[in-house]
């Protein structure tokens, strides 16, 4: 039977599966076991003013695309619920009140976009370079989140020839329950800290009993003041031109 490429409803809560199919398109979370090891004790993600990469990052594979059609693949963050949280005296998470109003939603576009379906299907791909921030005035295109709130990532597969036409292209949305996390400015659970040090290749200095070299961080090139892979809810700056962007529910 032919695939139905009409717009599909975007779920508000993640489905319970490592491999999730809509129509003929299937997306698989490649590092699901790593995510589950964090999820079992309550995943936490650091957010900073200047932006911090996720660990674990999201690595996915996809099948069922049309090989010669172009696709744009995007990722955004969705609140899990309408609460904010705190750690109580028993070192357990509990509801601390109603969630703060969410900042404008931003969507990160994978840097390979747009690309033919054959490109996306030939191997897994990751969103390693995406960063999370708590700076509501961020100008670098990072995903803005509130500390002590829970989120999960969504992945949008849009058939489109360019970032400017994604609003009209048929799309499908995927998400995975084990990728749910609490945004924090400092780790609350020592077990999460240890797990990140044990598995994160960039934490070598901590594993050896040292610290990250401050001088190495200083030598890094500064971030661009705009990001062609990050789409704001209101507009996107691309090649010096401001364009209206896709509006995800």
C-alpha positions as CSV (number, residue, x, y, z in Angstrom):
1,X,0.0,0.0,0.0
2,X,1.2,3.5,-0.7
3,X,2.4,5.6,2.2
4,X,0.1,8.4,3.5
5,X,2.3,11.5,3.7
6,X,-0.4,13.8,5.0
7,X,0.4,15.9,8.1
8,X,0.2,13.7,11.2
9,X,-0.8,14.7,14.7
10,X,2.2,15.4,16.9
11,X,2.0,13.4,20.2
12,X,2.4,15.4,23.5
13,X,3.9,12.4,25.3
14,X,6.6,10.0,24.0
15,X,5.5,6.6,22.8
16,X,6.9,3.5,24.5
17,X,9.3,2.2,21.9
18,X,13.0,2.4,20.9
19,X,11.9,2.2,17.3
20,X,8.9,4.3,16.3
21,X,7.0,4.1,13.0
22,X,4.6,6.5,11.4
23,X,3.3,5.6,8.0
24,X,6.2,4.1,6.1
25,X,8.9,6.0,8.0
26,X,10.6,4.4,11.0
27,X,13.0,6.1,13.3
28,X,15.2,4.2,15.8
29,X,17.1,5.6,18.8
30,X,20.6,4.1,18.2
31,X,22.0,4.7,21.7
32,X,18.8,3.7,23.5
33,X,20.7,1.5,26.0
34,X,22.8,4.4,27.2
35,X,19.7,6.6,27.5
36,X,17.9,3.9,29.5
37,X,20.8,3.6,32.0
38,X,20.4,7.3,32.7
39,X,16.6,7.2,32.6
40,X,16.5,4.5,35.2
41,X,17.9,6.9,37.8
42,X,16.5,10.2,36.4
43,X,18.4,11.9,33.6
44,X,19.6,15.4,34.2
45,X,20.9,17.8,31.6
46,X,23.1,20.8,32.4
47,X,21.9,24.2,31.0
48,X,24.2,27.2,31.1
49,X,24.2,30.8,30.0
50,X,26.5,30.1,27.1
51,X,25.0,26.8,26.1
52,X,25.9,23.2,26.9
53,X,25.8,20.1,24.7
54,X,23.6,17.2,25.8
55,X,25.0,13.9,27.1
56,X,23.9,11.5,26.1
57,X,23.3,13.1,22.8
58,X,20.6,11.9,20.4
59,X,21.8,9.4,17.8
60,X,19.1,8.1,15.5
61,X,18.6,6.1,12.3
62,X,15.8,6.3,9.8
63,X,14.2,4.1,7.1
64,X,11.3,4.3,4.8
65,X,12.1,7.6,3.1
66,X,11.9,8.2,-0.6
67,X,15.5,7.9,-1.8
68,X,15.5,10.8,-4.3
69,X,13.2,13.2,-2.3
70,X,14.8,15.9,-0.1
71,X,14.2,16.0,3.6
72,X,14.9,18.5,6.4
73,X,15.3,16.9,9.8
74,X,14.7,19.0,12.9
75,X,14.7,18.6,16.7
76,X,13.0,20.6,19.4
77,X,12.2,20.3,23.1
78,X,8.8,19.8,24.6
79,X,7.8,20.2,28.3
80,X,6.8,16.8,29.8
81,X,4.2,18.4,32.1
82,X,3.1,21.7,33.6
83,X,5.2,21.6,36.8
84,X,8.6,22.6,38.1
85,X,10.5,20.3,40.4
86,X,12.9,20.3,43.4
87,X,14.9,17.7,45.3
88,X,13.6,17.2,48.8
89,X,15.4,16.3,52.0
90,X,15.3,12.6,51.0
91,X,17.2,13.4,47.8
92,X,14.1,12.6,45.7
93,X,12.4,14.7,43.0
94,X,9.1,16.2,43.9
95,X,6.7,18.8,42.4
96,X,7.6,22.3,43.5
97,X,4.8,24.2,41.9
98,X,3.4,25.2,38.5
99,X,5.8,25.5,35.6
100,X,7.1,28.9,34.6
101,X,5.9,30.3,31.2
102,X,7.9,28.6,28.5
103,X,10.3,30.7,26.4
104,X,9.7,30.9,22.6
105,X,10.2,27.5,21.1
106,X,13.3,27.0,19.0
107,X,13.9,24.2,16.6
108,X,17.4,22.9,15.7
109,X,17.9,21.9,12.1
110,X,20.4,19.1,11.5
111,X,23.3,20.6,9.5
112,X,23.0,18.0,6.7
113,X,19.5,19.4,5.9
114,X,18.2,19.3,3.3
115,X,19.4,16.0,1.9
116,X,18.0,13.1,-0.2
117,X,16.3,10.3,1.6
118,X,19.2,8.0,0.5
119,X,21.6,10.2,2.5
120,X,19.6,10.0,5.7
121,X,19.1,6.3,5.4
122,X,22.7,5.2,4.7
123,X,23.8,5.5,8.3
124,X,22.8,6.8,11.7
125,X,23.2,10.5,12.5
126,X,23.4,12.6,15.7
127,X,22.5,16.0,17.1
128,X,25.8,16.3,18.9
129,X,26.3,20.0,18.2
130,X,22.9,21.2,19.6
131,X,23.2,23.2,22.9
132,X,20.9,23.9,25.8
133,X,20.8,27.2,27.6
134,X,18.9,29.0,30.3
135,X,19.6,32.4,28.8
136,X,16.2,33.8,27.5
137,X,18.1,36.5,25.6
138,X,20.4,34.0,23.8
139,X,21.5,35.2,20.3
140,X,23.3,32.0,19.3
141,X,20.3,29.9,18.4
142,X,20.6,27.5,21.4
143,X,17.5,25.7,22.7
144,X,16.2,27.8,25.7
145,X,14.9,25.8,28.7
146,X,14.0,26.5,32.3
147,X,16.0,24.9,35.1
148,X,14.1,22.3,37.3
149,X,11.6,21.6,34.5
150,X,11.3,18.3,32.6
151,X,11.5,18.0,28.8
152,X,11.9,15.5,26.0
153,X,13.2,15.9,22.5
154,X,11.0,15.6,19.3
155,X,12.4,14.8,15.9
156,X,10.6,16.2,12.8
157,X,11.1,14.6,9.4
158,X,9.9,17.1,6.8
159,X,9.9,16.5,3.0
160,X,11.2,19.8,1.7
161,X,13.8,21.0,-0.8
162,X,15.0,23.9,1.5
163,X,14.6,25.3,5.0
164,X,12.4,28.0,3.5
165,X,9.7,25.5,2.4
166,X,9.5,23.3,5.5
167,X,6.3,25.0,6.6
168,X,4.4,23.5,3.7
169,X,6.1,20.1,3.4
170,X,4.5,16.9,4.8
171,X,6.1,15.9,8.1
172,X,6.2,13.1,10.6
173,X,7.3,13.5,14.3
174,X,9.1,10.9,16.5
175,X,10.0,10.8,20.2
176,X,11.3,8.3,22.7
177,X,10.3,8.0,26.4
178,X,13.9,7.2,27.6
179,X,15.1,10.6,26.4
180,X,13.1,12.5,29.1
181,X,15.3,14.6,31.3
182,X,15.2,17.4,34.0
183,X,17.1,20.6,33.1
184,X,19.4,21.7,35.9
185,X,22.2,24.2,36.4
186,X,24.1,21.7,38.6
187,X,23.7,18.0,38.9
188,X,21.4,17.0,41.8
189,X,22.0,13.3,41.8
190,X,25.6,12.1,42.4
191,X,24.8,8.9,40.5
192,X,24.1,10.9,37.4
193,X,27.4,12.7,37.8
194,X,29.3,9.4,38.0
195,X,27.4,7.9,35.0
196,X,28.2,10.9,32.9
197,X,31.9,10.8,33.8
198,X,32.0,7.0,33.1
199,X,30.4,7.3,29.7
200,X,31.2,10.7,28.3
201,X,34.4,10.6,26.2
202,X,35.0,14.3,27.0
203,X,35.2,13.6,30.7
204,X,38.6,11.8,30.4
205,X,40.2,14.4,32.7
206,X,37.7,13.6,35.5
207,X,38.2,9.9,35.1
208,X,41.9,10.3,35.5
209,X,41.4,12.3,38.7
210,X,42.1,15.7,37.1
211,X,40.0,18.5,35.7
212,X,39.4,19.9,32.3
213,X,42.2,22.1,31.1
214,X,40.9,25.7,31.4
215,X,43.4,26.9,28.8
216,X,41.9,24.5,26.2
217,X,38.5,26.0,26.7
218,X,40.0,29.5,26.2
219,X,41.5,28.5,22.9
220,X,38.2,27.5,21.4
221,X,36.9,29.7,18.7
222,X,33.9,31.9,19.8
223,X,30.4,30.8,18.7
224,X,28.8,32.5,15.7
225,X,26.3,35.2,16.6
226,X,23.7,33.4,14.6
227,X,23.2,29.8,13.8
228,X,21.9,28.5,10.4
229,X,20.9,25.2,12.0
230,X,18.7,26.8,14.7
231,X,15.2,28.0,13.9
232,X,13.3,30.3,16.2
233,X,9.6,30.1,16.5
234,X,9.2,33.7,15.2
235,X,11.9,33.9,12.5
236,X,15.1,32.5,11.3
237,X,18.2,34.3,10.1
238,X,19.7,32.5,7.2
239,X,22.4,33.9,4.9
240,X,21.7,37.4,6.3
241,X,18.0,37.3,5.5
242,X,15.2,36.9,8.0
243,X,12.5,34.4,7.1
244,X,9.3,33.3,8.7
245,X,9.7,29.8,10.1
246,X,7.7,26.6,10.7
247,X,5.2,26.7,13.6
248,X,5.1,23.3,15.5
249,X,2.2,22.8,17.9
